[in-house]
Amino acid sequence: MVWSDPEIKSLSKEFVPVADEVYYLYPENPQHLERAGSRPDHQFFRKYGESMPKGDWNAGTKQGIYMMGPDAEYLEGRFAASGEPADIKARLKRALERWKVLKKEKGYAAKAIPTKSWSPPPGLEGELVLRVKLRDLPRGEGDKSGARRQDLPDSGNWRDFAKWAWNENWIALPVQKSFVPTGSEWELIDPELSSRIAREVIVDNVRGQAPEWQRQEVKLAELRMHYMDKNLIEYKGRFEMEGSGRSFKGDVYGQGTWDGRSFVTLDLVVLGIRAGKSRFNQRENDLGPAPMGVTLSTRIR
């Protein structure tokens, strides 16, 4: 993974990192593009793109890595550039050299990048925010079928990244106490909350994009809880979803520590079998059935 390269990590500290869904910034659909035309974010991104060298600004999707000045000035960038560490390293260096010239020409005053405490992605609202990690699991000794890439490189920073397919989701639930039992006997968590977790984040998007499950495709979504000790809560359950040419069935286990006001920790693990594919999740040659794991956690690792 390019961002684990030590020199790239050092160079990237000179930039303010920003990530966005490029389709919202510059839609490919002509009607959507027309609607976006008056938005300041689109105008900023378009101004930058139109100043790029020919070939670096793609005619279709605009996915890529871009280095910009504060008024959308071109410093460096390239469409679909994330897979080549040497290229990104060279572009970061050129961007910094151009920045030195630009700030002198325009009188920009460089300021220290302020530190900011962690916060969840925008749009998440609720008392209980869970970070969701998904990955393929080993299927046997020497089996590479769960890898993001079949042709694993012999060395380099890409090796660990390519070893297993993985991805990340988020979910925010309205009330923390929905996951707090009243005693030591097993209690059922609100079925609507369990169903929402299943629909929204227990999806096979470890290699690409996958839609949420439809409500009728959730065949079983059951979570139970009880106090194991004074502050320690145990969770068990099962998810079963099937429809639209794909399925997932798995068991849930977890533990949480509740201090009387909020969760100190809450960790759930889902282990199961997925099968089939959706349109953009890159499973055409790996339909399964095959094991997949999901974790949901309040802790940021």
N, C-alpha and C positions, 0 to 999 in steps of 0.2 A: 504494500500500500504506500503510495507516494508520500503521504504525510507522516509516515514513520521514519523517513530518511532523516538522519541527524542534521544535515546541512539545510534541508528544506524546512525542518522545524525551526531552526535558528533564523533563516531568512523570513519565514512567515510571521515572525514576531514583529516585523516592521510594518505589517499591514493590519487593517481592521477587517476580520473575516465576516462575510455576509453570505447567507445561503437563502435561496428563494426558489419557488416553483417557476421555472422559466416559461411555462405555457401561460401563466398569468401575466408575466412581464411582456411577452411578445408572442401572442397566440399564432398558430399556423392557420387556423380557420379564418377566412377573410371576414366573416361577420363578427367573430369575436375580436379580431384585430381592429376592426372599425370601432367597436365599442370601447376598446382599450385606448384608442388614440388620444383621448383628452386627459388621460390619467398622468400625473407627474412621474410616477415610477416608470411607465412605459416610455414617456418622452425622454427621460434620463437614459434609460437603457438603449433606446434607439439612437440617440445622439452619439453615445459611445460606439455602438456597433457600426454606424455609418462611417466612423473614422478609422476603422480597422483595415489592415492590409487585405487586399483581395485574396480570398480563399480561407481566411481565418474566421470570417463571419458567414456561417452556413446559410444556405437559401431556405432550408426547412426548419427543423427544430433548432433552437439556439442553445442547447445544453453545452456547457463548457466551463472553462476556468478563465476568469477575466480580471485584469488589474486596472483599476480606474483611478483618475484624479477626482477631487471633490466636485468638479463641474463636468463630470463625465468625460474628462480628457482620456485619450488612449495612452496607456502605459505599456500594456502587453495583453496577451490573451489568445485563446485558440478554441475552436469548437472541438468537443469530445477529446479533451487533452489529458484526462486524469490518469491514464494508464502508462505514462512514460516519465519516470522520475528524472532522467537526465534532461529532457525537454522542459519540464516544469522548473527545474533548478535554473536553467539558463534564462528562462523567461522572467523568473523572479528577480534575478540579478539585473537583467536589462530594464525591468520596470523600476527598480530602485535607482538606477543611473538616470533614467528619464525623469524620475520624480525630483532628483536633485536640480536638474535644469529647469523643470517646470515651476517649482516653488520659488526659484530665484527670479524667473521671468514674471510671475504673477504676484510675487510678494506673499505667497502663502507662508504662514507661520506654523511650523510643525509643533504639535503638542504631544505630551505623553498620553498614551492610550489609557483611559481610566479603567480601573478594575471594577468588576460588578459581580455581585453574588449570583449564584446559580438561580435560574428560573426556568420553568418548563416552556415548551414551545408555545407561541401565541395561539390563542383560540381555545386553549384548554381551561375550562372553568369547573371547579369542584373542590371539595375539601381533601379528597384522596386522589392524588396524582400518581399513577403507576407507569414506570418505564418498562416496556415490553421488549424482550429480546427473543429472537427466533433463529433456529439453525437446524440444518440437517444433522443427523446423528450417524455415527459409524455403523456400517452394515456388515462388516467382516474384516478380517485381517487383509490389508493390502487393497481393499476395495475403495476406489476413488470416485464412485458414482455419486457420492454426496458432496463432491467438491464444486465450488463455484466455477472452476475451470478444469476440464479433463486433463489438459496438457500442462501439468504442474511444472513450473520452472525449477531448475536444479538449485538455484540460489537466488539471493536478492530479497528485497523487502516485500515483493509480491507473494513470496511462498506462503507465509502464514495467512495472508489475506485470502489466497486462493484455495487454501486447504479445505475449508468447509464453507458452504453457502450459508449466509446469515443476513439478518436485517433487524430493524428496530421499529417498533410502534409505540404509541402513547395512548393512555386513556385517563380521563378524569371523572371520578364518580362523586355525586353530590354531597354525601354525608359519610364521614368516617365511621360513625357508630353503627352503620349498616353492617359492618364487619366485626362488631363486638358482641359476643354472646352475653347472656344474663347469668350463666352458671356453668357447671361442669357437665351437664347433659348436652348431647348433640342437638343443635338447632339448625333449621334450614335458613339459609340466607335468602333474601327476597329473590324469587325466581326471575323477576324482570331484570334485576341487576346481573344475575348470572347469565341470562340470555344476552344481555347487552355486551358483556365481556366476550362471550363466544362469537357473537356476530361481528364485532368491530375489530378485534385484535388477534383472535385465534385463527389466523388466515395464513395460507402458504404463500407468503411473499418473500421468502428467503433469497430468491434469485431475481425477483422482479416485482412488478405490481400485481396485486390481486384485489378484487372487489370484496366488500363486506358480504357476509352471508345474508340472504333474505330470511325474514322471520320464520317462514314456513320450512326453511332448510335446516333449522336448529331442531333436531329430533330429541335431544336431551341436553340440558344445561343445569346441573345440580351442584351446589356447593353447600357443605355443612360445616359447622364450627362449634367448638366448646373450649372452655378453659382447661388447660392442662395443669396450670399452677396459678399462683396469685396474679401475675401479669402476663403469662404466656398462653397464647391462643393457638389451637391446632385447627387446620382446615383439611377437609377431604372432599372429593367430588369427581364428577366425570362430565366430559363434553362429547357430544356426538352430532356432527353436522354432515349433511349429504344433499347434493343437488347441483344442477348445472354442470354435470360432468366432472365433479370433484367430491372428495369426502375427507373428513378427519374424525378420528375417534381416539380419545385419550383420557387418562386418569390425572387427577389433580391432587397435589399434596402441598401443604404449606404451614408456616408458623408466623406469628406476629407477636410483638411486644407492645402492650397498651399501657400507658402511664396514667390513665384516668382522664386524660384530656385529648391526647393524640397518639398516633402510632410512632413509637421509636423506630421500629422496623416492621416490615410486612413483606414476606417473600412467598410467592406461589410458584410451583413448578408443574408444568403440564408435559407429560410424556405420552406420545401416541403414534398412530400410524396415519399417514396421509396418502391419498391416491388421486389420480386424475390431474387435470390442469385447468387453468383459466387463461384468458386471452394473452396477457402480458407477463405471466410469471415464469416463462422460459422452462417449462416442464415437458416440451414436446418429445424429448428423447429420454425422459426420466419420469414416467407416469406412476411408478411405484407398483404396489404398495411399498412404502419405505418409512423408516422412523424419523420423527421430527420432534424437537423439544422447544418449549416456550417457557420463559420466566417472566413473572410480573413482580416488580419490586418498587418499594418506596426509596430504596437506597440508590444513590447515583455512583456507579462504579466506573 
